[in-house]
């Protein structure tokens, strides 16, 4: 529970469908996740119709703001979409497409910020690992001296223990955080499907 809570907080700090992959991407040394790094999503892969961008009315904009929120379940999002369609009937494919495009842009922006945050987080882990290794090297060197500085050795050992604990907790949290870009991609695709079910015959 502690790790999950830590991971949730981390995901908020870092930000805040087809093509899903589970293979590690070793082309980017700053990407620590097992999931393949896909920086940019494509709305056209999720929405089969061409969309002519238009400005949305306030009611449609409000719908976008609501269904884009991760705390709103997909069941709740579908209920909001159905209520909007019933209240604003007739609703055509272009309006639904523009609603999807606005939701997609919001989700994609959050996802891009999260991916950038994961990379920064990974670099901090690399730096912490280097500090741990440096501390171990220094401690080994001190213990080999004829007159060891035991106070310094004790301080180094305490610092290494602390750094290793932080490193492990971050590594565990990162496992959860790495799933978030995929979950956001899935949410965008699911919302596209919800809106497509409201397309007029």
Secondary structure as GFF3:
##gff-version 3
##sequence-region A 1 201
A	DSSP	alpha_helix	2	14	.	.	.	ID=ss1
A	DSSP	three_ten_helix	43	45	.	.	.	ID=ss2
A	DSSP	alpha_helix	58	67	.	.	.	ID=ss3
A	DSSP	alpha_helix	74	87	.	.	.	ID=ss4
A	DSSP	alpha_helix	93	143	.	.	.	ID=ss5
A	DSSP	alpha_helix	150	177	.	.	.	ID=ss6
A	DSSP	alpha_helix	180	196	.	.	.	ID=ss7
###
